[in-house]
Amino acid sequence: MKQDTLFAKPQPLVDFTFDDAVADVFPDMIRRSVPGYETVISLLGGLAKLYAEDDSNIYDLGCSLGAATLSIYSQTRTKNLKHICIDNSEAMARRCQSRLVRHMPEANLKVLCENIEDTNIENASVVVINFTLQFLSIKSRLALLKKVYQGLRPNGILILSEKLLFSDEQQNQLQIDWHHSFKRANGYSDMEVSQKRKALENVLIPDTFEQHLSRLKQAGFEQSYQWFQAFNFASLVAIKS
Ligand SMILES: C[S@@+](CC[C@H](N)C(=O)[O-])C[C@H]1O[C@@H](n2cnc3c(N)ncnc32)[C@H](O)[C@@H]1O
């Protein structure tokens, strides 16, 4: 695993993008930056196993290098599923395609480089949006969730993981401090934490948990439950009745 040192030296402020340099170090970057990432990846595969239905599609929207798809595939191998992975970063989609073909050669797999806002979702039993909705403009988030709801089969699920904002300012600041402390414990310097935070400021716009619940309800989901949280990172399951 190549080590992430992208923000180790002082550099001009540029908005964060998922380019080749990020894709090269992504497994190390996300593991050291997102508390509980590996747990979420492993457990979402088990959740997907409960809902994945034969002859249905499994979508991984904002797939990066396909970690969620790999976890689901390894836990649902006996089912007849089509895995559809989408990312609008060419650097990510290219690496995802070769990685998944290598690790799941027998799978029915499609990796597409496109905006998830343009993706056609149909016959889905499981849709994963793992730490990606937060990169869409706030105004386009509801439309994506509505489309996911429409494309799910009855009893299908959406697994949605996000960085959270807290409406209580004191809690919000504490959660940010605890998260930054987690990053420093994982070897990132104060400069790396601070430069990355600034680079993400205009790019990753978190919602509160209440905003997520309300949006999921507006999209049609009657049942949405939180199943994971580590500091200001959480994951929900929304079930289509
Ligand atoms: C934090 S990463 C997601 C991590 C990944 N889901 C995982 O579990 O390893 C966010 C990904 O979403 C992609 N992305 C952001 N906005 C997107 C959009 N509108 N359409 C498609 N992909 C998008 C980025 O290129 C990036 O690869």
The ligand as an SDF file (V2000), in Angstrom:
LIG
                    3D

 27 29  0  0  0  0  0  0  0  0999 V2000
  -14.5120    9.2060   -0.5440 C   0  0  0  0  0  0  0  0  0  0  0  0
  -14.5140    8.5040   -2.0850 S   0  0  0  0  0  0  0  0  0  0  0  0
  -15.6090    7.0990   -1.9090 C   0  0  0  0  0  0  0  0  0  0  0  0
  -14.9920    5.8890   -1.3010 C   0  0  0  0  0  0  0  0  0  0  0  0
  -15.5500    4.5910   -1.8070 C   0  0  0  0  0  0  0  0  0  0  0  0
  -16.9790    4.5870   -1.9320 N   0  0  0  0  0  0  0  0  0  0  0  0
  -15.1080    3.4810   -0.8820 C   0  0  0  0  0  0  0  0  0  0  0  0
  -15.9400    2.9450   -0.1630 O   0  0  0  0  0  0  0  0  0  0  0  0
  -13.9140    3.1580   -0.8830 O   0  0  0  0  0  0  0  0  0  0  0  0
  -15.5460    9.4950   -3.0900 C   0  0  0  0  0  0  0  0  0  0  0  0
  -15.5680    9.0140   -4.5330 C   0  0  0  0  0  0  0  0  0  0  0  0
  -16.7190    9.5540   -5.1610 O   0  0  0  0  0  0  0  0  0  0  0  0
  -16.3690    9.9690   -6.4500 C   0  0  0  0  0  0  0  0  0  0  0  0
  -17.3340   11.0000   -6.8440 N   0  0  0  0  0  0  0  0  0  0  0  0
  -17.5250   12.2200   -6.2990 C   0  0  0  0  0  0  0  0  0  0  0  0
  -18.5510   12.8600   -6.9140 N   0  0  0  0  0  0  0  0  0  0  0  0
  -19.0140   12.0040   -7.8690 C   0  0  0  0  0  0  0  0  0  0  0  0
  -20.0540   12.0870   -8.8430 C   0  0  0  0  0  0  0  0  0  0  0  0
  -20.8310   13.1610   -8.9500 N   0  0  0  0  0  0  0  0  0  0  0  0
  -20.2360   11.0310   -9.6640 N   0  0  0  0  0  0  0  0  0  0  0  0
  -19.4550    9.9310   -9.5740 C   0  0  0  0  0  0  0  0  0  0  0  0
  -18.4660    9.7940   -8.6650 N   0  0  0  0  0  0  0  0  0  0  0  0
  -18.2470   10.8200   -7.8160 C   0  0  0  0  0  0  0  0  0  0  0  0
  -14.9460   10.4620   -6.3480 C   0  0  0  0  0  0  0  0  0  0  0  0
  -14.2800   10.4590   -7.5860 O   0  0  0  0  0  0  0  0  0  0  0  0
  -14.3600    9.4620   -5.3380 C   0  0  0  0  0  0  0  0  0  0  0  0
  -13.7690    8.3710   -5.9790 O   0  0  0  0  0  0  0  0  0  0  0  0
  1  2  1  0
  2  3  1  0
  2 10  1  0
  3  4  1  0
  4  5  1  0
  5  6  1  0
  5  7  1  0
  7  8  2  0
  7  9  1  0
 10 11  1  0
 11 12  1  0
 11 26  1  0
 12 13  1  0
 13 14  1  0
 13 24  1  0
 14 15  1  0
 14 23  1  0
 15 16  2  0
 16 17  1  0
 17 18  1  0
 17 23  2  0
 18 19  1  0
 18 20  2  0
 20 21  1  0
 21 22  2  0
 22 23  1  0
 24 25  1  0
 24 26  1  0
 26 27  1  0
M  CHG  2   2   1   9  -1
M  END
$$$$
